[in-house]
């Protein structure tokens, strides 16, 4: 009789599916929060950002959004291996802490990037 304290799925595809079931619905919230941060910057400093609203700025904006989503995907690098550990049950409850910490880090990065890399160069 196998008495394993680990309720984690055995197959990699099952672990990936389990992780995606948790993380992908939250990606919408993450993106919405970062979009609100950016919108707040634009609204708070509106006359300054007016020249940035041009078709030429769309590719860099899309690249930054892609990078933010790649950073979000780093959660899978933590989640999938932890599903195979003895602490898998605890991990399933602690995922929210990783989501909150990652979102706060994303907000910090967005604010830094806008204030230091984008704001000074918009003319």
C-alpha angles and dihedrals in degrees: 000000000000112000102184118170088206114093090180121129115259103215120076092226091053091049090049091049091049091050093046091050088059103036106037098063088050091052087074091056091046092052092045092051093050090046089053090051090053092045090051090054091050094046095044093050099027103152090050096054097044094098090053091068098091135113090251091065094055097083094051090046090051090049091053091049090050091050091050090053092047088054089050090053089061086083087076089061088062100034103051098051092044090057088069096053130092088250093061094117091051090045092055088057094043096052090093090063090055090048092051093045092047092047092049089049089050090052090050092050093046092051092047093047094049096043098042107026107027111024097057093050100049108101 
